């Protein structure tokens, strides 16, 4: 029983570190200049994005494309600029993290 508890604590720490790493990536790639996790800044909060795209099978691909190429009209008049500083792999990591927000 003690080993199971230790394993669960270790797994929880690992998951927490992955979540923090993705938040750190969002900060590093300048996402947080226009977005926050829970509320609208210039663009929508990541929790709102997750709610809007919940259950959509192509959500990850759509959002990765928007992160990389930019977009407009989905959240109002302010366009999202392209993000050439974000690699394709980083965009997938960020979008998976965003879609996991509750």
Steps between C-alpha positions, in 0.01 A plus 500: 500500500784735588661441157174583324468823696860599421440421130183714496679792665785472248255484210316804632826695522590398146163607362523828691849563360378431144211743550739763634744436218226573247399817684866597494513428126195725451684777685824436312326513160321824596148350502434662835543848351149464353348205690451386859385163625169605653405838353504706182794734451529598132405151391281248680599317815633151440213351702254666260691361203492152653125528561428625147695218334406221745395185319612617156713229343699746288548758777871435546576534129286816469664666796854401406437664162373817672798510735745469212324706230275732700131549444206735534130506562465209743513719813420848376658773294858478633703259283750255644837550333714217365760365742816414305691458829290189576602169341241248382585269794472789748164601350368147553627501859339837569168408340478170689561693822240764408239238413560330836399813695179459699 
